[in-house]
């Protein structure tokens, strides 16, 4: 793999790594609904301010969100709404996997009943 290809995949991995935490995924979904102040995100998540700020920092570093200060309040916005398409794709994979596992379980149950 050449250097530019390596950099491309590292950049992709950085974005995916930023999304690879349940709290950050939740934040992204909340920000899809519209801008949120840090205090509201803290309330929704139920974590202390430093934890929420760290998660937001990771999302911001990955280029997924941006912030805007109004007075003493900081609001966060989803910078890349297309991330919702990726999350929808992930949900489709989860549903497909669950369906396939259910089919296997039904087969196993049917086979056990025949014994």
JOSULDA-V552107 format. One record per backbone hydrogen bond with DSSP energy under -1.0 kcal/mol. NH is the residue of the N-H (numbers start at 0). CO is the residue of the C=O. If there is no record, write none. Layout:
nh/co
NH/CO
NH/CO
//
This chain:
nh/co
5/1
6/2
7/3
8/4
9/5
10/6
11/7
12/8
13/9
14/10
15/11
16/12
17/13
18/14
20/18
24/20
25/21
26/22
27/23
28/24
29/25
30/26
31/27
35/75
37/73
40/36
41/37
42/38
43/39
44/40
45/41
51/47
52/48
53/49
54/50
55/51
56/52
57/53
58/54
59/55
60/56
61/57
62/59
63/58
65/76
67/74
69/72
72/69
74/67
75/35
76/65
78/63
79/63
82/79
83/80
84/81
85/81
86/82
87/83
88/84
89/85
90/86
91/87
92/88
93/89
94/90
95/91
96/92
97/93
98/94
99/95
100/96
101/97
102/98
103/99
104/100
105/101
106/102
107/103
108/104
109/105
110/106
111/107
112/108
113/109
//
